[in-house]
């Protein structure tokens, strides 16, 4: 008993001694008038895990702060950031700080080019909804955001790893290929924006290369058509990737990771001022990954370097320029073949790729922008981006037929070699004016956009479907029951004539110009209106060889919406948006080459949406609930089949309708409890199909139900201080395959489905001084599942259980 008492006293002594190495920081945040500022963030620059959100009276509390010297930051959207140096020591364990922040009318506009200082899962503002910096609460359309803090906590390295955090967004396949509110967004049905400008990602051949997240500040999705702002766009939503911008204060962060599948990864993020007066800022992001992946014959190495500078010669002028170089060296994963109609007959690592195949990609982009404040009411913005994509590919891939149908165990193959380059040019310029007409307050945007897409005429390709064996032409096949992986002698492959689709591809030159006007009207303190109109002029510049006129596709695109403040922290919104996507002119000019006797038509759509947006827990938590209907006409569908000449065969559905609701919650329930949760219900029906059997069916790869969760808790007590845990997961209901497949034995055409799945993730974190240690475990239950796919020839399996461990250092 005495021995136990001594041990207890020793432990008590240690706890008391430990508690005496910590202090507390309290204080208030007010504006220049002395009014309390609610919902602002107060954090330690040296340890972002120790942060607080100001209460209604402007007060904040930071508990269990280890003794030391810190820089305490008070920051919030629309206010200048204030910093104070504080010292916690044995004789000074309680520190009281009073902040007085100045309002900054340009803070929202400048943050797009100066960098985001907040360090939470929640982003209060967006450019994508109005082309001006506007609080998300005041945009009458759903906007979902995934910040770099959530990206980092989940160790999400590609865009596909990020979108699982957004309601109503799912993978269509393993490429840069998504489903947004029931509609496919990728390949010929969508593209990605970077800083509001059209990139080469997702469109054309760039569709096969999934963007990296190394240099991203956040990823945002504008739900529904964004055509009134961005022209030809997908009706389900617009995905915008906002890159990291330079910060005034010096920050340097490096990380090193190892994980499953022989994965090694490293990132670097440096930023700060290059001049004493901070008129010239810089940021440098570098990332590298080398991994074998969970798929056989699918090794890859990815590298990205992204230097950025910001120059502010005057208070009214801000110039930003960034260069992004990305390189990929690996294989093009065409997916998992389905043997004999059994989705689980083959291991998920099974592939058709051969050892001497390769997929090498280089993409390079230059993005420059200028923000010029002319006076207190008028500003001018201009931005330019050039995006170049180059690929070198050799691959053995399916011909989308079985040699032994309907047994479906031996696949017909095609061999491809392709060297191609694509270029995308953007120029966007607009004036923004803020003023009043009587009792009405206006924010008017008047501008024009120009986009040009072209291919390099020196691009070339080689295709074979047969090879010479003992002087005889033999089809290329692959036996799924007895696979052979070897270095192929492709010199015996029989070259086919260059297919017409590739000749048409070489002539793929088009440009589009958009003229638009928009007015955000504040009618009363509670009621706001948004009115917009855009005229899109699409032209191609093709050499048809017969002197005929080029194909033109023009469209007038209106937009209208309202917001009404139901409560101080809750807004009701409703909107109407019209959509438009011109199709490739070759489908209009030469439809017979692509399996149709009459010209294809461009795609048109509209969305009506309503819902509520709210901020809770002193504005630390943001929530949106929305209800919508989207109708799309003339959906272009790749059947997966090819003509004898090698051209893809397309069809076009007359009408599809999407109806659903979404719920999203993101932010902080407590200063040390981060949350991102989403739920989506969607039913997208085919109402007027080109194939009668498809009428009344749900759209391909459009789940009826989906949900996601990520919850992170950081301990602040004396024993576990700096330790954090996270738990999350995703649920996706079953989805229809894109095209009909042949039933085994009977050969009958049927619709098949990818099964529903639930994947669980977990993570452990530890912050100690300037080090951060993290361990992420994905697919904890080792679920076998499909993220999507097209048919029995090209399924996209999900990764089995895997881990990634990271050590990071930040100063």
WONOR-V494571 format. One record per residue. N is the residue number from 0. RES is the residue in one letter. OMEGA is omega in radians with two decimals (NA if undefined). D_FIRST is the distance of its C-alpha to the first C-alpha in Angstrom with 1 decimal. Layout:
{{N:RES:OMEGA:D_FIRST} {N:RES:OMEGA:D_FIRST}}
//
This chain:
{{0:X:3.14:0.0} {1:X:3.14:3.8} {2:X:3.13:5.4} {3:X:3.14:5.1} {4:X:3.13:6.2} {5:X:3.12:8.7} {6:X:3.13:9.9} {7:X:-3.14:10.5} {8:X:3.10:12.4} {9:X:3.13:14.3} {10:X:3.12:15.4} {11:X:3.13:16.4} {12:X:-3.14:18.3} {13:X:3.13:20.1} {14:X:3.12:21.1} {15:X:3.13:22.5} {16:X:-3.13:24.3} {17:X:-3.11:25.7} {18:X:-3.13:26.9} {19:X:3.07:28.7} {20:X:3.13:30.8} {21:X:3.09:32.4} {22:X:-3.10:35.1} {23:X:3.11:37.3} {24:X:3.10:41.0} {25:X:3.12:43.0} {26:X:-3.13:46.7} {27:X:3.04:49.9} {28:X:-3.13:52.8} {29:X:3.07:56.3} {30:X:-3.05:59.9} {31:X:3.13:62.6} {32:X:-3.11:63.5} {33:X:3.12:60.0} {34:X:3.12:59.3} {35:X:3.11:55.8} {36:X:-3.10:55.7} {37:X:3.02:53.7} {38:X:3.09:52.6} {39:X:-3.07:52.7} {40:X:3.01:50.2} {41:X:-3.04:48.2} {42:X:3.04:46.5} {43:X:-3.13:45.3} {44:X:-3.07:47.9} {45:X:-3.10:45.3} {46:X:-3.08:43.1} {47:X:3.11:44.9} {48:X:3.09:41.7} {49:X:-3.12:40.9} {50:X:-3.14:43.7} {51:X:3.08:44.5} {52:X:-3.07:47.5} {53:X:3.13:49.0} {54:X:-3.09:48.9} {55:X:3.12:51.9} {56:X:3.12:51.7} {57:X:-3.08:51.5} {58:X:3.07:47.9} {59:X:-3.12:45.3} {60:X:3.00:41.7} {61:X:-3.08:39.9} {62:X:3.03:36.1} {63:X:3.09:33.6} {64:X:-3.14:36.2} {65:X:3.12:35.0} {66:X:3.13:36.3} {67:X:3.11:39.7} {68:X:-3.05:43.5} {69:X:2.93:45.0} {70:X:-3.12:48.3} {71:X:-3.09:47.9} {72:X:2.98:50.7} {73:X:-3.03:52.2} {74:X:3.13:54.6} {75:X:-3.12:56.4} {76:X:3.12:59.7} {77:X:-3.13:62.6} {78:X:3.05:61.0} {79:X:3.14:60.8} {80:X:3.10:57.4} {81:X:-3.14:55.9} {82:X:3.07:53.4} {83:X:3.04:51.2} {84:X:-3.14:49.1} {85:X:3.13:45.7} {86:X:3.05:43.0} {87:X:-3.12:39.4} {88:X:-3.08:37.4} {89:X:-3.13:34.7} {90:X:-3.10:37.2} {91:X:-3.05:39.0} {92:X:3.12:36.5} {93:X:-3.11:38.7} {94:X:3.12:42.2} {95:X:-3.09:45.0} {96:X:3.09:48.1} {97:X:3.13:51.3} {98:X:2.98:53.6} {99:X:-3.06:57.3} {100:X:3.08:58.9} {101:X:3.10:62.6} {102:X:-3.11:64.2} {103:X:-3.06:65.8} {104:X:-3.13:68.7} {105:X:-3.03:68.9} {106:X:-3.13:65.2} {107:X:-3.09:65.6} {108:X:-3.07:68.7} {109:X:-3.02:67.5} {110:X:3.10:64.2} {111:X:-3.12:66.0} {112:X:-3.14:67.2} {113:X:3.11:64.6} {114:X:-3.10:61.4} {115:X:-3.08:58.7} {116:X:-3.14:55.9} {117:X:-3.08:53.6} {118:X:-3.10:50.6} {119:X:3.09:50.0} {120:X:-3.00:51.0} {121:X:3.03:53.5} {122:X:-2.99:57.0} {123:X:-3.00:58.9} {124:X:3.11:62.4} {125:X:3.01:64.8} {126:X:-2.97:68.2} {127:X:-3.08:68.9} {128:X:-3.05:69.6} {129:X:-3.03:72.4} {130:X:3.00:73.0} {131:X:3.12:71.7} {132:X:-3.08:68.2} {133:X:3.06:67.3} {134:X:-3.12:64.1} {135:X:3.10:63.3} {136:X:-3.00:63.1} {137:X:3.10:66.8} {138:X:-3.09:68.1} {139:X:3.11:69.6} {140:X:-3.10:68.5} {141:X:3.05:65.1} {142:X:3.13:63.7} {143:X:-3.07:60.5} {144:X:3.00:58.7} {145:X:-3.06:56.1} {146:X:-3.12:55.0} {147:X:3.12:54.1} {148:X:3.09:50.4} {149:X:3.09:50.2} {150:X:-3.13:52.3} {151:X:-3.12:49.9} {152:X:3.13:46.8} {153:X:-3.07:48.4} {154:X:3.13:49.9} {155:X:-3.02:53.2} {156:X:3.13:55.8} {157:X:-3.14:58.9} {158:X:3.14:60.5} {159:X:3.08:59.9} {160:X:-3.04:56.1} {161:X:-2.93:56.5} {162:X:3.10:58.7} {163:X:3.12:56.1} {164:X:-3.06:54.7} {165:X:3.13:57.9} {166:X:3.06:59.0} {167:X:3.10:62.1} {168:X:-3.12:62.2} {169:X:3.07:61.7} {170:X:3.02:62.9} {171:X:3.07:66.3} {172:X:-3.11:65.9} {173:X:3.11:64.1} {174:X:3.03:66.6} {175:X:-2.85:66.9} {176:X:-2.98:67.8} {177:X:2.94:66.3} {178:X:3.12:66.8} {179:X:-3.10:66.8} {180:X:3.03:67.2} {181:X:-3.09:68.9} {182:X:3.14:71.3} {183:X:-3.13:71.2} {184:X:-3.12:70.7} {185:X:-3.12:71.7} {186:X:3.14:74.6} {187:X:-3.09:77.7} {188:X:3.10:75.9} {189:X:3.07:73.9} {190:X:-3.11:72.8} {191:X:2.99:70.0} {192:X:2.98:70.4} {193:X:-3.06:69.0} {194:X:3.08:68.8} {195:X:3.13:71.3} {196:X:-3.08:73.8} {197:X:3.12:74.7} {198:X:3.05:73.2} {199:X:3.13:74.2} {200:X:3.01:71.0} {201:X:-3.08:71.3} {202:X:3.13:75.1} {203:X:3.13:77.5} {204:X:3.09:76.0} {205:X:3.09:73.2} {206:X:-3.08:71.8} {207:X:-3.06:70.3} {208:X:-3.12:68.2} {209:X:-3.10:65.0} {210:X:3.07:64.4} {211:X:-3.07:61.3} {212:X:-2.98:58.9} {213:X:-3.06:58.2} {214:X:-3.09:60.5} {215:X:3.03:60.0} {216:X:3.02:58.7} {217:X:3.02:58.9} {218:X:-3.13:60.7} {219:X:-3.13:62.4} {220:X:3.00:64.4} {221:X:-3.03:67.2} {222:X:-3.12:67.5} {223:X:-3.12:71.0} {224:X:3.04:74.2} {225:X:-3.00:74.2} {226:X:3.14:77.9} {227:X:3.11:79.0} {228:X:-2.96:77.0} {229:X:3.06:77.0} {230:X:-3.07:80.0} {231:X:-2.97:79.8} {232:X:-3.13:76.3} {233:X:-3.09:74.3} {234:X:-3.11:74.3} {235:X:-3.13:70.6} {236:X:-3.14:69.3} {237:X:-3.13:69.5} {238:X:-3.11:66.8} {239:X:3.11:66.6} {240:X:-3.11:64.6} {241:X:-3.07:64.0} {242:X:3.12:63.4} {243:X:3.14:61.2} {244:X:-3.13:63.0} {245:X:3.06:62.5} {246:X:3.14:60.2} {247:X:-3.13:60.8} {248:X:3.14:57.4} {249:X:3.03:56.4} {250:X:3.10:54.1} {251:X:-3.12:53.5} {252:X:3.06:51.6} {253:X:3.09:51.4} {254:X:3.11:49.6} {255:X:-3.04:49.3} {256:X:2.96:48.7} {257:X:-3.11:48.5} {258:X:3.14:48.5} {259:X:3.11:49.7} {260:X:3.11:53.3} {261:X:-3.09:53.2} {262:X:2.98:53.1} {263:X:-3.02:53.0} {264:X:3.08:53.6} {265:X:3.09:53.7} {266:X:3.13:54.7} {267:X:3.12:55.6} {268:X:3.13:56.2} {269:X:3.09:57.5} {270:X:3.13:59.1} {271:X:-3.12:60.2} {272:X:3.08:63.2} {273:X:3.12:65.9} {274:X:-3.10:67.5} {275:X:-3.12:66.3} {276:X:3.07:67.9} {277:X:3.04:66.2} {278:X:3.12:69.6} {279:X:-3.11:68.9} {280:X:3.12:65.7} {281:X:2.95:64.6} {282:X:3.13:62.3} {283:X:3.07:61.9} {284:X:3.12:60.2} {285:X:3.10:60.0} {286:X:3.11:58.5} {287:X:3.06:58.7} {288:X:3.03:57.5} {289:X:-3.06:58.2} {290:X:3.05:57.2} {291:X:-3.04:58.4} {292:X:-3.13:57.6} {293:X:-3.12:56.8} {294:X:3.12:60.6} {295:X:3.12:62.4} {296:X:-3.08:65.0} {297:X:3.08:63.8} {298:X:3.10:62.4} {299:X:3.03:62.7} {300:X:-3.13:62.3} {301:X:3.14:62.5} {302:X:3.11:63.0} {303:X:3.03:63.6} {304:X:-3.02:64.3} {305:X:3.04:65.1} {306:X:-3.12:66.1} {307:X:3.03:66.8} {308:X:3.03:68.3} {309:X:-3.11:68.9} {310:X:3.14:71.6} {311:X:-3.11:72.1} {312:X:3.08:75.2} {313:X:3.11:75.3} {314:X:-3.05:73.3} {315:X:-3.05:75.4} {316:X:3.08:75.5} {317:X:3.12:72.9} {318:X:3.14:73.6} {319:X:3.08:71.3} {320:X:3.11:71.9} {321:X:3.10:69.8} {322:X:3.14:70.5} {323:X:3.09:68.5} {324:X:-3.13:68.9} {325:X:-3.11:67.3} {326:X:3.14:67.8} {327:X:3.11:66.9} {328:X:-3.10:67.5} {329:X:-3.14:66.7} {330:X:3.03:68.1} {331:X:-3.08:69.4} {332:X:-3.13:67.3} {333:X:3.03:69.7} {334:X:-3.08:67.1} {335:X:3.02:66.3} {336:X:-3.13:69.2} {337:X:-3.09:68.8} {338:X:3.02:69.9} {339:X:3.08:71.8} {340:X:-3.13:70.5} {341:X:-3.08:66.9} {342:X:-3.06:64.7} {343:X:-3.11:62.0} {344:X:-3.10:64.2} {345:X:3.04:63.7} {346:X:-3.07:60.5} {347:X:3.08:60.0} {348:X:-3.03:60.5} {349:X:-3.09:64.0} {350:X:3.06:66.8} {351:X:-3.07:70.6} {352:X:3.09:70.4} {353:X:-3.02:71.7} {354:X:-3.13:70.4} {355:X:2.93:73.4} {356:X:3.00:73.2} {357:X:3.09:71.9} {358:X:-3.10:71.5} {359:X:-3.05:71.7} {360:X:2.97:71.6} {361:X:3.00:72.0} {362:X:-3.05:72.1} {363:X:3.12:72.8} {364:X:3.04:73.0} {365:X:-3.09:74.1} {366:X:3.13:73.2} {367:X:-3.13:74.6} {368:X:3.12:74.6} {369:X:3.03:76.0} {370:X:-3.10:75.1} {371:X:3.06:77.6} {372:X:-3.10:77.3} {373:X:3.00:80.9} {374:X:-3.07:80.1} {375:X:-3.09:77.6} {376:X:-2.98:79.0} {377:X:3.06:80.2} {378:X:-3.13:78.5} {379:X:-3.13:79.7} {380:X:3.07:77.6} {381:X:-3.13:78.7} {382:X:3.12:76.8} {383:X:3.04:77.9} {384:X:3.00:76.2} {385:X:-3.09:77.6} {386:X:3.13:75.8} {387:X:-3.12:76.9} {388:X:3.13:75.7} {389:X:-3.13:76.7} {390:X:3.05:75.8} {391:X:-2.99:76.7} {392:X:2.92:75.9} {393:X:-3.06:76.6} {394:X:2.89:75.3} {395:X:-3.06:75.8} {396:X:-3.12:75.3} {397:X:3.00:76.3} {398:X:-3.14:79.8} {399:X:3.00:78.2} {400:X:3.04:80.0} {401:X:3.12:79.2} {402:X:-3.11:81.6} {403:X:3.13:80.9} {404:X:0.13:80.6} {405:X:3.08:79.7} {406:X:3.02:77.3} {407:X:3.08:75.8} {408:X:3.13:74.4} {409:X:-3.07:76.7} {410:X:2.90:77.0} {411:X:-3.09:80.0} {412:X:2.90:79.2} {413:X:3.12:80.8} {414:X:-3.10:80.3} {415:X:2.81:80.3} {416:X:-3.13:80.7} {417:X:2.96:80.8} {418:X:-3.03:80.9} {419:X:3.07:81.0} {420:X:3.11:80.5} {421:X:-3.11:80.2} {422:X:3.07:80.4} {423:X:3.10:79.4} {424:X:3.12:80.7} {425:X:2.93:79.6} {426:X:-3.12:80.9} {427:X:-3.14:79.7} {428:X:3.10:81.0} {429:X:3.02:80.7} {430:X:3.07:81.1} {431:X:-3.08:78.6} {432:X:3.08:79.8} {433:X:-3.12:78.0} {434:X:-3.09:80.2} {435:X:2.92:81.3} {436:X:-3.05:84.3} {437:X:-3.13:84.3} {438:X:-3.08:81.0} {439:X:3.08:80.0} {440:X:-3.05:77.8} {441:X:2.87:78.5} {442:X:-3.01:77.0} {443:X:3.07:79.8} {444:X:3.10:79.6} {445:X:-3.04:82.8} {446:X:3.13:82.8} {447:X:3.08:83.8} {448:X:3.06:82.1} {449:X:3.13:83.7} {450:X:3.06:82.2} {451:X:3.09:83.9} {452:X:-3.14:82.8} {453:X:3.08:84.7} {454:X:3.13:84.4} {455:X:-3.09:85.6} {456:X:3.06:88.9} {457:X:3.07:88.1} {458:X:-3.08:85.4} {459:X:3.13:86.0} {460:X:3.09:84.8} {461:X:3.11:85.4} {462:X:3.07:84.9} {463:X:3.05:85.3} {464:X:-3.14:85.0} {465:X:3.03:86.7} {466:X:3.11:86.8} {467:X:3.07:89.5} {468:X:-3.08:88.7} {469:X:3.07:91.6} {470:X:3.13:93.9} {471:X:3.09:92.9} {472:X:-3.11:91.1} {473:X:3.13:87.9} {474:X:3.01:85.5} {475:X:-3.13:82.1} {476:X:3.13:79.5} {477:X:-3.12:75.9} {478:X:-3.09:74.7} {479:X:3.14:71.3} {480:X:-3.13:70.7} {481:X:-3.07:71.6} {482:X:3.10:70.8} {483:X:3.10:72.1} {484:X:-3.09:70.9} {485:X:3.07:73.1} {486:X:-3.05:74.9} {487:X:3.02:78.0} {488:X:-3.04:81.5} {489:X:3.12:82.7} {490:X:3.10:86.1} {491:X:-3.14:87.2} {492:X:-3.09:86.3} {493:X:-3.09:89.3} {494:X:3.05:89.5} {495:X:3.05:90.4} {496:X:3.12:92.5} {497:X:-3.07:90.6} {498:X:-3.09:89.7} {499:X:-3.11:91.2} {500:X:3.13:87.8} {501:X:3.04:87.0} {502:X:3.08:90.5} {503:X:3.13:89.8} {504:X:3.13:86.4} {505:X:3.13:88.2} {506:X:-3.08:90.2} {507:X:3.06:87.2} {508:X:3.08:87.9} {509:X:3.07:87.4} {510:X:-3.13:86.7} {511:X:3.14:85.8} {512:X:3.11:86.2} {513:X:3.06:84.6} {514:X:-3.03:85.8} {515:X:3.04:83.5} {516:X:-3.11:83.0} {517:X:3.12:80.0} {518:X:2.99:79.3} {519:X:-3.02:76.0} {520:X:3.01:77.1} {521:X:-3.07:75.0} {522:X:3.05:76.9} {523:X:3.09:74.5} {524:X:-3.09:71.0} {525:X:-2.99:69.9} {526:X:3.07:72.5} {527:X:3.11:73.2} {528:X:3.06:75.7} {529:X:-3.13:76.1} {530:X:-3.12:79.5} {531:X:3.12:80.4} {532:X:-3.13:83.3} {533:X:3.03:83.9} {534:X:-3.08:86.9} {535:X:3.13:86.2} {536:X:-3.10:88.9} {537:X:3.13:88.2} {538:X:2.97:90.6} {539:X:3.12:90.8} {540:X:-3.03:92.7} {541:X:3.05:93.6} {542:X:-3.13:96.6} {543:X:3.05:97.9} {544:X:-3.12:101.0} {545:X:3.06:103.5} {546:X:-3.13:103.6} {547:X:3.14:102.1} {548:X:3.10:100.1} {549:X:-3.12:96.3} {550:X:3.14:94.0} {551:X:3.07:92.9} {552:X:-3.09:90.1} {553:X:-3.11:89.8} {554:X:3.01:87.7} {555:X:-2.96:87.2} {556:X:3.12:83.5} {557:X:3.11:82.5} {558:X:3.10:79.1} {559:X:3.12:78.1} {560:X:3.09:74.8} {561:X:2.99:73.3} {562:X:3.12:70.0} {563:X:-3.11:69.2} {564:X:3.13:66.3} {565:X:3.05:65.0} {566:X:-3.13:62.0} {567:X:-3.07:61.1} {568:X:-3.11:58.8} {569:X:3.08:60.7} {570:X:2.94:64.1} {571:X:3.10:66.3} {572:X:3.07:68.6} {573:X:-3.09:71.5} {574:X:3.00:73.7} {575:X:3.14:76.5} {576:X:3.14:76.9} {577:X:-3.09:79.5} {578:X:-3.10:79.1} {579:X:3.03:81.4} {580:X:3.07:81.2} {581:X:3.10:84.4} {582:X:3.13:84.6} {583:X:-3.07:85.8} {584:X:-3.12:89.6} {585:X:3.12:90.3} {586:X:3.07:89.3} {587:X:-3.06:91.9} {588:X:-3.06:94.6} {589:X:-3.08:94.2} {590:X:-3.10:92.3} {591:X:3.11:94.1} {592:X:-3.04:92.3} {593:X:2.95:89.0} {594:X:-3.10:90.0} {595:X:-3.09:91.6} {596:X:3.13:95.2} {597:X:-3.09:94.9} {598:X:2.99:93.1} {599:X:-3.14:89.4} {600:X:3.11:88.5} {601:X:-3.07:86.0} {602:X:3.12:82.8} {603:X:-3.06:82.5} {604:X:2.98:79.7} {605:X:3.05:78.3} {606:X:2.89:75.1} {607:X:-3.04:74.4} {608:X:3.06:70.8} {609:X:3.14:69.0} {610:X:-3.11:65.4} {611:X:3.02:62.9} {612:X:-3.10:60.9} {613:X:3.06:58.0} {614:X:-3.03:55.4} {615:X:-3.12:52.1} {616:X:-3.12:48.8} {617:X:3.09:50.7} {618:X:3.13:53.0} {619:X:-3.09:50.3} {620:X:-3.13:51.0} {621:X:-3.11:54.5} {622:X:3.08:55.7} {623:X:2.95:59.1} {624:X:-3.04:60.5} {625:X:3.08:64.0} {626:X:-3.01:66.7} {627:X:2.92:69.7} {628:X:3.09:72.8} {629:X:3.04:74.4} {630:X:-3.12:77.7} {631:X:3.14:78.9} {632:X:3.03:82.4} {633:X:3.11:83.7} {634:X:3.13:80.5} {635:X:-3.05:81.4} {636:X:3.03:79.8} {637:X:-3.08:79.8} {638:X:-3.06:80.5} {639:X:3.12:79.0} {640:X:3.13:82.4} {641:X:3.07:85.0} {642:X:3.11:88.8} {643:X:3.13:90.7} {644:X:3.11:91.2} {645:X:3.14:87.4} {646:X:3.06:87.2} {647:X:3.12:84.3} {648:X:-3.12:85.4} {649:X:2.92:84.4} {650:X:-3.06:84.7} {651:X:3.10:84.3} {652:X:-3.10:82.9} {653:X:-3.06:84.6} {654:X:3.00:81.7} {655:X:-3.11:77.9} {656:X:-3.14:75.9} {657:X:3.06:72.2} {658:X:3.13:70.3} {659:X:3.05:66.7} {660:X:-3.13:63.8} {661:X:3.06:61.0} {662:X:3.11:57.7} {663:X:3.08:55.9} {664:X:-3.14:52.9} {665:X:3.14:51.7} {666:X:-3.06:49.8} {667:X:2.95:46.5} {668:X:3.03:44.7} {669:X:3.11:42.2} {670:X:-3.12:42.6} {671:X:3.13:40.1} {672:X:-3.12:41.3} {673:X:-3.06:44.6} {674:X:2.94:46.6} {675:X:-3.11:49.8} {676:X:3.13:50.9} {677:X:3.07:54.4} {678:X:-3.14:56.2} {679:X:2.93:59.9} {680:X:-3.12:62.3} {681:X:2.98:65.7} {682:X:3.11:68.7} {683:X:-3.06:71.5} {684:X:3.00:74.5} {685:X:-3.03:77.6} {686:X:-3.10:80.5} {687:X:-2.99:83.6} {688:X:3.05:82.9} {689:X:3.04:85.3} {690:X:-3.01:84.1} {691:X:-3.10:84.6} {692:X:-3.09:81.6} {693:X:-3.13:79.3} {694:X:3.13:80.5} {695:X:-3.13:77.8} {696:X:3.06:75.0} {697:X:-3.12:72.0} {698:X:-3.13:72.4} {699:X:3.07:71.2} {700:X:3.11:67.5} {701:X:-3.11:67.0} {702:X:3.09:63.8} {703:X:3.14:63.9} {704:X:3.00:60.2} {705:X:-3.12:57.9} {706:X:3.11:54.6} {707:X:-3.13:52.2} {708:X:2.95:48.8} {709:X:-3.13:46.7} {710:X:-3.11:43.6} {711:X:3.11:41.5} {712:X:3.12:38.4} {713:X:-3.13:37.0} {714:X:3.12:33.5} {715:X:3.14:33.3} {716:X:-3.05:29.6} {717:X:-3.06:27.7} {718:X:-3.06:26.0} {719:X:-3.11:29.1} {720:X:-3.14:31.8} {721:X:3.13:35.0} {722:X:3.10:34.1} {723:X:3.08:36.6} {724:X:3.11:37.3} {725:X:3.10:40.6} {726:X:-3.13:41.9} {727:X:3.13:45.5} {728:X:3.13:48.3} {729:X:3.05:52.0} {730:X:3.08:54.0} {731:X:3.14:57.7} {732:X:-3.04:59.8} {733:X:-3.09:62.6} {734:X:3.13:65.6} {735:X:3.04:69.2} {736:X:-3.03:70.5} {737:X:-3.11:73.3} {738:X:3.11:76.1} {739:X:3.14:77.0} {740:X:3.14:76.2} {741:X:3.07:77.9} {742:X:-3.14:76.3} {743:X:3.12:75.8} {744:X:-3.11:78.6} {745:X:-3.09:80.7} {746:X:-3.12:81.0} {747:X:3.09:81.0} {748:X:-3.13:79.9} {749:X:2.97:76.7} {750:X:3.06:74.1} {751:X:-3.00:70.6} {752:X:2.93:67.3} {753:X:-3.07:64.2} {754:X:3.04:61.2} {755:X:3.12:58.7} {756:X:3.00:55.4} {757:X:-3.13:51.9} {758:X:-3.11:50.2} {759:X:3.09:46.6} {760:X:3.12:45.4} {761:X:3.14:42.1} {762:X:3.09:41.0} {763:X:-3.09:38.1} {764:X:3.02:38.5} {765:X:3.07:36.8} {766:X:3.06:38.3} {767:X:-3.04:37.2} {768:X:-3.09:39.5} {769:X:3.14:42.9} {770:X:3.00:41.9} {771:X:3.08:41.7} {772:X:3.12:40.5} {773:X:3.09:41.4} {774:X:-3.14:41.4} {775:X:3.09:43.8} {776:X:-3.10:44.0} {777:X:-3.11:47.2} {778:X:-3.03:48.2} {779:X:-3.08:44.6} {780:X:3.10:45.8} {781:X:-3.13:48.7} {782:X:3.01:51.4} {783:X:-3.04:55.0} {784:X:3.10:57.1} {785:X:3.07:60.3} {786:X:3.13:60.5} {787:X:-3.13:64.2} {788:X:-3.04:67.4} {789:X:-3.03:71.1} {790:X:-3.14:71.9} {791:X:-3.12:71.6} {792:X:-2.99:72.6} {793:X:3.07:70.2} {794:X:-3.12:66.8} {795:X:-3.13:63.9} {796:X:3.05:60.6} {797:X:-3.08:57.3} {798:X:3.04:54.8} {799:X:3.13:52.1} {800:X:-3.13:48.4} {801:X:-3.14:48.2} {802:X:2.98:46.0} {803:X:-3.13:46.7} {804:X:-3.03:44.3} {805:X:2.93:45.2} {806:X:-3.12:44.2} {807:X:-3.14:46.1} {808:X:-3.09:46.5} {809:X:3.04:48.0} {810:X:NA:49.2}}
//
